[in-house]
Amino acid sequence: MPELTLVPIDRMSPDGASPAALRLSEFPCLVGRGPDCDLSLNDPMVSREHCRLDWQDGNPIVEDLASRNGTRINGETIHRRSPLREGDLLQLARTVFAVRLHSELPAGMPRPGFDRRE
């Protein structure tokens, strides 16, 4: 089963803790602030249904869902389904993640922060 890990970059949760790295293994994965999202982000600039993460031809892709504040890969705004590669910076509004493919999380990685809905 494909896996994708999103490592938060330079963002603190409201309680001052570093947010947890997110290991995703169920796709497609709807990302946003809405109650029906698979991955809910605590960022008021993220749209209710911001983007969708999925796999195509064995590679992870991201699709912006007409979000208000955009989805960017390495600083470039995307307008169609776009591939994600190891080390890319995925920016959803002002929330930024480093993309890790099939990698183990470093020991001691902090866990509080974002809410991964089951």
N, C-alpha and C positions, 0 to 999 in steps of 0.2 A: 504494500500500500504506500502511495507517495506521501511524503511529509514535507512540511515547510515550516521553518521557525522564523518568527519575526522578533527581533531584538530591539526594544525601545531605545532610542537615542536621545539623550539630553532632555528628559522630561521627568518631572516629579509628580507624583499623585498628590491630591489635596492633603494627605496626612504626612507629606514630606518623604515618603519612602520611594525608592526607585521601583518603577513598575516591572512586573515579571516578563520574562521572555515567553512568547506564546508559541507552543508547538501545535501545529494544525495538521490533522490527518483525515478530516472529513470534508469532502468537496462535492459540489461547489459550496463555498463559504461566503455568506452575505455579511458584509462588514458595515457598521454604522452605529447610530445611537438608538435606533428604534427597538421596540420590544420583540419584534420578530427576527432580529438579526442573530446570526450564529455567533458572531463576535461583536460584542458591544463595547465601544470605546467611550471613555469619560472625557470627551472633548466637545464643548458646545459648538465648535466650528465644524465638526464632522456632521455630515448630513444624516438624516434618519436612515436612509439606505444609500450609503456612500459609494461602495464598490463591491465587486464580486471577485473572489479568488477561486481559481479552478486550475485544471490540468488539461493540456492539449498536446497530443503527440509526445507524451512523456516529459513535458516541460510545464512549469508553473506559469500561469498568466494572470493578469489583473485587468479588470474591465471597470472603468468609471461608469457610474449609473446616473449621469447628469447631476453630479454633486454640485452644490453651490460654491464650495471653495476648492474644488479640484483634487485630482489625483496626479501625483508626479513620480517619475522614476528618475533618479539622479538629477533632480531639478527641472526636468522637462515635463510639461503637462501632457498627459496622454488623452487621446480623443477616440481611441479604438482599443480593442483587446491588445494587450502588449505583454511580451514575455518578461519574466523575472529571472535574473541570474544571480549566482552566488556573489554576495557583497554589494548588490544594488541597494540604494537608499530609496525606500518606498515612503512617500509623504502623502498623508491623508489630511487635508487642511493643514493644521500646524503640528500634527503628530507624525513623527518620523521613526521609521523602523529600518534596521539593517536586515537584509534577507540572508538567511542561512538555509542551505539545501541539505537535507539528510545529515545534519551534524548534531553532535551531542552538545548539550548545554554545559557551560563551565560550572565546575563545582562551586557551591555557595551562591549561585545566582539568586538574587532576591525574588520573592514570590508575590507580594501584595501589589495592587495597582489596577489592572484592567479586569473586566468581568468576562470570562469565557462562558457563554451560556451553553448548557447541555441540551 
